């Protein structure tokens, strides 16, 4: 399948070049779309420089930071319009390992959505403090409980969607902007009767820069999961 990696950026000037290099080292036959939210540190300009030197790289400039969800939705639309059949979500900070991507691509041959999971057997998280692991594990437990799902890593950001699945989802109506976006997209995929597969990955905490995770993002995800869970009860 014609495949595009989507890599949102905001102030990733110290990580982007290495992330792009590592991506193509392990996966030379893909294309990459960098989605930059007008980073004040010059990430967008760096992305343009990389794109000029490599025909596999494209850049989508957005006018401001509008949330992870909006960035990916704009990337989905760009990729579908350009004729890509498989769209990959991947962080620009090095936390998602390009060497794990071939496993996701193989699984995508028989699935509509493939989730690179930290919490299935064989998956792992490196260099996270205990509190961060507890937040992620409890968040995924709560999401599974509220949504009646068996998926272990609903909040995972390393994943692959077929364009045919994305075209079935009303992207305009997506509510979540932060990490709840991953949960909502999984929920919408399941509602569309998609075949979803989890494959184990190694998630390594970024070495440079600061995490974009905030308490506001965590609270948004919990509130939305509660809302969706209540709506699910009334639909029974």
N, C-alpha and C positions, 0 to 999 in steps of 0.2 A: 504494500500500500504506500502511496505517496504520503510521506510523514513530515510533520512540522512540529518542532519543539517551541513552546511558548515560554519565555523567560521574562517575567515582569521585573523591573528594576526601579529602585529609588535610593539614590546615594550608594551605589555599589561600584564606584570607580576603582576601589582596591581589590575587588573580587571578580569583576566581569571578565576581564581578559583571560584569566586563568580558567574560569569556568567554561568559557567558550573553547579554549584549547583542549581541556580535558574531555569535553563533550565529543568533539570531532575525533579525538585520538581513539576513543572506544567505539564511536558510531559515525563513521565518515560519510555514510550515505543518507543523511538526514539534512533537512533545512532548519534554520533557526530564526525565530522572530523575537527580537528584543523589544519589550513594551515598556518604554520609559515614561515616567510620570513627571517630566520636566525637572529632573534631579538638579538641585543647585550646585552639586559638587562636580558637574560635568560628565556624568555617566552617559547621557544622551549623545554628547559629542564623541566620546570614546566609542560608543556603539556604532556611530556613523563611520568612524575611521576603520573599525573592524569590518564593517559591511563593504566598504570600498575595496578592501583587500581580499575579500572572500565572497564569492558569488552565492554561497549557501546561506549568507546572513542578511537579514532584512531588519529594518527598524521601524517601529510604530511610535511616533511621538504623541503623547497626550499633554494637554495644556496644564494639568495640575494633578496632585495626588488625590485620587478619588476612591481609593480602596482596592484591595486585591481582587475582589469579585468583579468590579467594573473592568479592571485591567484584563482579566481573563476573558470576559465576555467580548470585549472589543477584539481581543486576539482570536477568539473562536470565529467571530464574524469575518475577520480578515482572512483567516485560513480557509474557511469554507468557500468564500468568494474566489480565492486563488486556486481552488480545486484540490485541496489536500483531503485525503481520506481518513487520516489518523492524526489527532492533535494531542500532544504531550504537554502536561504541566510540569514545570521543573523550576526549582529555586535557583537564583543567580549567585547565592552566597557560598556554594560548595557543599551544602548539607546533603543534597541528593547526589548520589554517586553515579557517574556516567556508566561505570562498569555494571551497574544493576539494570540499566535500560534494556539491554538485549533480552532479559527475562520478561520484561514488560511487553516488549514487541512480540515475542513468541506467543505469549498469552493472548495478545490482542488479535491473533489469527482466528481465535474461536470465541472471542468475547466482545461485548459492546463497550464495556468499561473495565479497565484493569487498574487496580489500586496497589501501589507499592506500599506494603504494610510493615509498620514497625512492630506490631503486636501479635502477628501470627508466628507459628513455630518457624524458626530460622531467621526471623527479623530481629533487629537490635537497634539500640540507641547508644551512641558513644558521646561522652563528655557532657552529658546533661546533669545538672544537680538533681538531687532526689526530689525536691519540691516540684521541679518542672516535670519530672516523670509522673509524679502523683497527680498533678493537674491534668496531664494528657490522658493517663489511664482512667481517672475518674470521669473526665469529660466524655471519653468514648463509652464508658459503661453507662453513663447517664443518657447519652444520645441513643444507644442501643435499647435501653429500657423504655424511653419515651416513644421511640419510633417503631419498636417491635422488630428490630433488625438483628441479624446474626453477624453482620460485618464487624470485624474486630477493630479496624482503624478507619472510622468514618471521617476523621479530621485530617487524614493524610493528604499531603499536597503533591506528591509525586504520583501521577496517574495518567492514563491514556483514554481518550474518548474517540469513538468512531464519529465521523462527520454525520453519518446517518442517524445516530442517536441524538447528537446535538440538535439536529434539525427537527426532532420530535419534541424538544423541550422549548417551552416559551421563555426564552432568555430575558425578555423584557420584564417578566414578572418576578425574577429572582430578587429576594429581599436582602439577603445577607451580604455584607461588604467585607468582613474580616474572615477568620478561619471558619466561621459558620457557613461560609460559602461552600466549602467542601462537603459539609453535611447536607446542605440543601440540594446540591447538585446530585449527590448520591441518592437522596430521597426521590428527586424528580426522575432519576434514571430507573429506580425500582418501580415507580409508578408507571413508567413507560414499558414495563416488562422486559427491561434490558437484562442481558446475561452479564453478571458482575463476577469478576475473579480477583482474589487477593494473592499477591506474590510477595515473599519476604524480601526486605531490603535492609541495608545498613544506613541509618541516619546518623550523620556526624555533625555535631554542633559547629557552627561557623567559627573560624579562627580569627577573622578580621571583621571589624565593624560591630554594630549592635543589632541584636534581634529586634524584629518589628513587632514582636508579641507585646501586647499591653493588656492591662486589666480591663480596659474598655472593650477590647476585642473578645476577651474571655467571657465577659458578662453578656455581650451581644449574642454569642453562641449559645450560652445557657438559656437566655430568655427566649430565643427563637426555637430551641429544641423543646422547651416547655410549651410554647404556643403550638408547634406542630404536633406534639404529643396529644394535647387536648383536642385539637381539630381531628386527629385520627380517631379518638374515642367517640366523638360525635358522628363520625362517618360510618361507624359500625352498624 
